[in-house]
Amino acid sequence: MTGQGARIVALAESWIGTPYRHQGATKGVGCDCIGLVRGIWRELYGNEPEAVPAYAPDWAERSGEERLLEAGRRLFGPALPVDAAAPGDLLLFRWRPDCAAKHAGIQAGPRHFIHAYEQAAVIRSALVPSWRRRIVAVHRFPPDVHD
């Protein structure tokens, strides 16, 4: 595991137990999956790269736009092959083939990831086949200026 990958996993682990809150991005108070990534980004780089507009819980179903995938490419660069995922990488998920990508998590190891899960909290989950087959993009965080 790289130094930055280990740091990102440690940051993600520090969010475990944060309650699920739609559009939230505050450790210990509440976050959704996008808020978890926003919070980790702030802890790594000091601020967020862009403002996140308000979004409804069904934003992906209603718009059909690949906003999450586009943001991943814009902020992290081109996606990596799924089999290249390493601890600390951003994982983007699509619930169904006919829907836009709508969920995000942080690879925590070869068989686990950390994510904010509705009706739960920020948790560590096993990357079982039903999760693994829903991964549509893997992105590596840009190099941390503190490394």
C-alpha positions in Angstrom: 0.0 0.0 0.0 1.4 3.4 -0.9 1.9 6.1 1.6 -1.0 8.1 0.2 -3.2 5.1 -0.1 -2.6 4.2 3.6 -3.4 7.8 4.6 -6.6 7.8 2.6 -7.7 4.5 4.1 -6.9 5.9 7.6 -9.0 9.0 6.9 -11.9 7.0 5.6 -11.7 4.7 8.7 -11.9 7.9 10.9 -15.4 8.5 9.3 -16.7 5.1 10.3 -19.8 5.5 12.4 -20.7 8.9 11.0 -24.5 8.8 10.5 -25.9 8.7 7.0 -27.3 12.2 6.0 -28.3 13.0 2.5 -26.0 15.8 1.2 -24.0 15.9 4.4 -20.2 16.1 4.5 -19.3 16.5 8.1 -17.4 13.8 10.0 -19.3 12.6 13.1 -22.4 14.6 12.2 -23.6 13.1 8.9 -22.7 12.4 5.3 -23.7 10.5 2.3 -21.3 8.7 0.0 -20.4 11.9 -2.0 -20.0 13.7 1.3 -17.5 11.1 2.5 -15.4 11.6 -0.5 -15.7 15.4 -0.2 -14.6 15.2 3.5 -11.6 13.0 2.7 -10.6 15.4 -0.1 -10.8 18.4 2.3 -8.6 16.5 4.8 -6.1 15.7 2.1 -5.9 19.0 0.2 -7.4 21.6 2.6 -10.5 22.5 0.6 -12.9 21.2 -1.9 -12.1 21.5 -5.6 -15.5 22.8 -6.6 -18.9 23.6 -5.1 -21.4 20.7 -5.2 -24.9 21.8 -6.1 -27.9 20.5 -4.2 -29.1 17.1 -5.4 -32.2 15.1 -4.8 -32.0 11.5 -3.5 -33.2 10.3 -7.0 -30.9 12.6 -9.0 -29.4 9.8 -11.1 -32.7 8.2 -11.9 -34.4 11.5 -12.8 -31.6 13.0 -14.9 -29.9 10.0 -16.4 -26.8 12.1 -16.6 -23.5 10.6 -15.6 -22.7 13.4 -13.2 -20.7 11.2 -10.8 -18.6 9.6 -13.6 -18.0 13.1 -15.1 -16.9 14.5 -11.8 -14.6 11.5 -11.3 -12.8 12.2 -14.6 -12.7 15.9 -14.1 -11.3 15.8 -10.5 -9.3 12.6 -10.5 -8.3 12.1 -14.1 -9.0 9.1 -16.4 -10.4 6.0 -14.7 -8.1 3.0 -14.0 -9.0 -0.6 -14.9 -11.2 -2.1 -12.2 -8.6 -4.8 -11.5 -6.0 -2.1 -10.8 -7.9 -0.8 -7.7 -5.6 -0.3 -4.7 -6.3 0.7 -1.1 -7.2 4.4 -1.0 -8.7 4.5 -4.5 -12.2 5.9 -5.2 -14.7 3.3 -6.4 -17.8 4.4 -8.3 -20.8 2.1 -8.5 -23.8 1.7 -10.8 -26.8 0.0 -9.2 -28.2 -1.2 -12.6 -26.9 -1.2 -16.1 -29.6 1.2 -17.3 -29.0 3.8 -14.5 -26.3 6.4 -14.0 -23.5 5.7 -11.5 -24.8 6.8 -8.1 -22.6 5.4 -5.3 -19.0 5.9 -4.2 -16.7 4.3 -1.7 -13.0 4.0 -0.8 -11.1 0.8 -1.4 -9.8 -0.3 2.0 -8.0 -3.5 1.1 -8.3 -6.3 -1.4 -11.7 -7.4 0.0 -13.2 -4.3 1.7 -14.3 -0.8 1.0 -15.6 2.1 3.2 -18.8 3.9 2.2 -21.7 5.9 3.6 -24.6 3.6 3.3 -28.2 4.8 3.6 -30.1 3.3 6.6 -26.7 2.6 8.2 -23.8 5.0 8.5 -20.2 5.1 7.2 -19.2 1.5 7.4 -16.6 -1.0 6.1 -18.2 -3.5 3.8 -16.9 -6.7 2.2 -16.3 -6.2 -1.5 -18.3 -9.3 -2.3 -19.2 -10.2 -5.9 -22.5 -8.3 -5.8 -20.6 -5.1 -5.0 -17.6 -5.9 -7.2 -19.7 -6.3 -10.4 -21.3 -2.9 -9.9 -18.0 -1.0 -9.9 -17.9 1.2 -13.1 -14.9 3.3 -12.4 -11.8 3.4 -10.2 -9.9 6.6 -9.6 -6.7 7.4 -7.7 -6.6 10.5 -5.7 -4.2 13.1 -7.1 -0.8 13.2 -5.3 -1.0 15.0 -2.0 1.2 18.1 -1.8 2.2 17.0 1.7 3.7 13.7 0.6 
